Amino acid sequence: MEVLMSTPNQRDLVIIGGGPAGYSAALYAARASLDTLVIEQGMPGGQIATSDMIDNYPGIEQCSGAELGQKMKAHAESAGAQSTYGSVQSLIRHESGFTITTDMDSIEAKSVIVATGATPRPGNFSGEETYRGRGVSYCATCDGMFYRGKHVFIIGGGNSAVEEALYLSNLADQVEIIVRRDVFRAPRGMVDRLSAKPNISIRYQTSIIEVAGSTFINTITFRDNATGKTHVESYDEGSVGVFVAVGHDPATNLVAGLAELGPDGGVLTDEHMGTTTPGLYCAGDMRSKSLRQVVTAAADGAIAATAAYHYIESLTA
Ligand SMILES: Cc1cc2nc3c(=O)[nH]c(=O)nc-3n(C[C@H](O)[C@H](O)[C@H](O)COP(=O)(O)OP(=O)(O)OC[C@H]3O[C@@H](n4cnc5c(N)ncnc54)[C@H](O)[C@@H]3O)c2cc1C
């Protein structure tokens, strides 16, 4: 493929988001000789940059999330990708490609990969931010191992709460699901699967309103939503965890009108990460998907970059 000498504001490929999906895409695109720019508004690594430890990325037994993010960025840049800091405000498709407007600049690209991630919805209880990663988690697949033999609470009444409870029941001694209302939102068939697990119990019409402790959580305050009464339960420090499983908010604003969304609010793509707009690909947690992890985001990024390469090549064929 011909490599065009682009000006700084004209690129073959712009990748929006410097998380695992974005930097994996950048690595594959740069290795395919695409003139590639990653635009990131915060820390490289995205969500994992906030995690003390990643221990389920194949080949890397243990690593801090920030370090893994930096390594992904450095790897992509060593292959020739460039990065810039900026918050993308809009993405417009026109006849000859895309215009990407950041808070500082405007860039033209032949193809765009949007990899803006997702945010786990908060549980909205006191102490949630303070004990995030120290007793409060948003992902059983990520953190379940740390609760082997312990007591865990799962907040939520939908599919993800049931899935997380089933997963954690194979690790934790005791699993309690905290359901705000008097019924689950998850379908009956799914909820019935819980009864096969003797270490899972359910507290209906209950909310967790506060967690507290020292280094880790040691007290949890519950509210009975029928009576409004509250009570506090105490645990040995480090023996208890609270998993918030109330869904994710995929960051899809930039692709409004350019791509279709699925029932979970994520972008629907084809198997090449393509959207309904030619030349526009979406990768990682922002997609409609069942497993939001580093390894799946990285895989999406690699597929999207390969598809973008073939798309750009087809423009000059
Ligand atoms: C606390 C925590 C712990 C986790 N632990 C694990 C774990 O142990 N193992 C595991 O596999 N997964 C873990 N995950 C999940 C994992 O981090 C995600 O699945 C993964 O980061 C998704 O990658 P992504 O690139 O799709 O999105 P993200 O990581 O969300 O990256 C998206 C990036 O896009 C940027 N962005 C968004 N909008 C714009 C914009 N308009 N302009 C410019 N940049 C923008 C964001 O700043 C962000 O950096 C964890 C998640 C959290 C929150």
The ligand as an SDF file (V2000), in Angstrom:
LIG
                    3D

 53 58  0  0  0  0  0  0  0  0999 V2000
  -11.1470   -0.5660   38.5140 C   0  0  0  0  0  0  0  0  0  0  0  0
  -11.1250   -1.4500   37.2850 C   0  0  0  0  0  0  0  0  0  0  0  0
  -10.3960   -2.6200   37.3190 C   0  0  0  0  0  0  0  0  0  0  0  0
  -10.3440   -3.4410   36.1970 C   0  0  0  0  0  0  0  0  0  0  0  0
   -9.6120   -4.5780   36.2620 N   0  0  0  0  0  0  0  0  0  0  0  0
   -9.4930   -5.3400   35.1680 C   0  0  0  0  0  0  0  0  0  0  0  0
   -8.6700   -6.5170   35.2050 C   0  0  0  0  0  0  0  0  0  0  0  0
   -8.0750   -6.8620   36.2430 O   0  0  0  0  0  0  0  0  0  0  0  0
   -8.5740   -7.2380   34.0690 N   0  0  0  0  0  0  0  0  0  0  0  0
   -9.2240   -6.8980   32.9090 C   0  0  0  0  0  0  0  0  0  0  0  0
   -9.0590   -7.5800   31.9010 O   0  0  0  0  0  0  0  0  0  0  0  0
  -10.0340   -5.8170   32.8620 N   0  0  0  0  0  0  0  0  0  0  0  0
  -10.1820   -5.0360   33.9630 C   0  0  0  0  0  0  0  0  0  0  0  0
  -10.9970   -3.9450   33.9260 N   0  0  0  0  0  0  0  0  0  0  0  0
  -11.7520   -3.6720   32.6880 C   0  0  0  0  0  0  0  0  0  0  0  0
  -10.8160   -3.0250   31.6510 C   0  0  0  0  0  0  0  0  0  0  0  0
  -10.1350   -1.9430   32.2410 O   0  0  0  0  0  0  0  0  0  0  0  0
  -11.5990   -2.5710   30.4420 C   0  0  0  0  0  0  0  0  0  0  0  0
  -12.3140   -3.6580   29.8940 O   0  0  0  0  0  0  0  0  0  0  0  0
  -10.6720   -1.9930   29.3700 C   0  0  0  0  0  0  0  0  0  0  0  0
   -9.8930   -0.9460   29.8900 O   0  0  0  0  0  0  0  0  0  0  0  0
  -11.4730   -1.4890   28.1800 C   0  0  0  0  0  0  0  0  0  0  0  0
  -10.5880   -0.9020   27.2790 O   0  0  0  0  0  0  0  0  0  0  0  0
  -11.0890    0.1840   26.2080 P   0  0  0  0  0  0  0  0  0  0  0  0
   -9.8600    0.6160   25.4970 O   0  0  0  0  0  0  0  0  0  0  0  0
  -12.2210   -0.3460   25.4500 O   0  0  0  0  0  0  0  0  0  0  0  0
  -11.6940    1.3800   27.0520 O   0  0  0  0  0  0  0  0  0  0  0  0
  -11.0920    2.2800   28.2460 P   0  0  0  0  0  0  0  0  0  0  0  0
  -10.0780    1.5410   29.0310 O   0  0  0  0  0  0  0  0  0  0  0  0
  -12.2940    2.8010   28.9570 O   0  0  0  0  0  0  0  0  0  0  0  0
  -10.3660    3.4460   27.4660 O   0  0  0  0  0  0  0  0  0  0  0  0
  -11.0770    4.4170   26.7790 C   0  0  0  0  0  0  0  0  0  0  0  0
  -10.2140    5.6620   26.6910 C   0  0  0  0  0  0  0  0  0  0  0  0
  -10.8390    6.6040   25.8350 O   0  0  0  0  0  0  0  0  0  0  0  0
  -10.6320    7.8970   26.3530 C   0  0  0  0  0  0  0  0  0  0  0  0
  -11.6760    8.7690   25.8370 N   0  0  0  0  0  0  0  0  0  0  0  0
  -13.0130    8.6750   26.0380 C   0  0  0  0  0  0  0  0  0  0  0  0
  -13.6650    9.6570   25.4030 N   0  0  0  0  0  0  0  0  0  0  0  0
  -12.7150   10.4030   24.7830 C   0  0  0  0  0  0  0  0  0  0  0  0
  -12.7600   11.5800   23.9830 C   0  0  0  0  0  0  0  0  0  0  0  0
  -13.9240   12.1820   23.6710 N   0  0  0  0  0  0  0  0  0  0  0  0
  -11.5910   12.1080   23.5290 N   0  0  0  0  0  0  0  0  0  0  0  0
  -10.4030   11.5160   23.8170 C   0  0  0  0  0  0  0  0  0  0  0  0
  -10.2960   10.3900   24.5900 N   0  0  0  0  0  0  0  0  0  0  0  0
  -11.4460    9.8530   25.0580 C   0  0  0  0  0  0  0  0  0  0  0  0
  -10.7220    7.7110   27.8580 C   0  0  0  0  0  0  0  0  0  0  0  0
  -10.0600    8.7530   28.5520 O   0  0  0  0  0  0  0  0  0  0  0  0
  -10.0370    6.3580   28.0380 C   0  0  0  0  0  0  0  0  0  0  0  0
   -8.6620    6.4970   28.3100 O   0  0  0  0  0  0  0  0  0  0  0  0
  -11.0680   -3.0950   35.0280 C   0  0  0  0  0  0  0  0  0  0  0  0
  -11.8350   -1.9300   34.9920 C   0  0  0  0  0  0  0  0  0  0  0  0
  -11.8580   -1.1040   36.1030 C   0  0  0  0  0  0  0  0  0  0  0  0
  -12.6840    0.1700   36.0700 C   0  0  0  0  0  0  0  0  0  0  0  0
  1  2  1  0
  2  3  1  0
  2 52  2  0
  3  4  2  0
  4  5  1  0
  4 50  1  0
  5  6  2  0
  6  7  1  0
  6 13  1  0
  7  8  2  0
  7  9  1  0
  9 10  1  0
 10 11  2  0
 10 12  1  0
 12 13  2  0
 13 14  1  0
 14 15  1  0
 14 50  1  0
 15 16  1  0
 16 17  1  0
 16 18  1  0
 18 19  1  0
 18 20  1  0
 20 21  1  0
 20 22  1  0
 22 23  1  0
 23 24  1  0
 24 25  2  0
 24 26  1  0
 24 27  1  0
 27 28  1  0
 28 29  2  0
 28 30  1  0
 28 31  1  0
 31 32  1  0
 32 33  1  0
 33 34  1  0
 33 48  1  0
 34 35  1  0
 35 36  1  0
 35 46  1  0
 36 37  1  0
 36 45  1  0
 37 38  2  0
 38 39  1  0
 39 40  1  0
 39 45  2  0
 40 41  1  0
 40 42  2  0
 42 43  1  0
 43 44  2  0
 44 45  1  0
 46 47  1  0
 46 48  1  0
 48 49  1  0
 50 51  2  0
 51 52  1  0
 52 53  1  0
M  END
$$$$
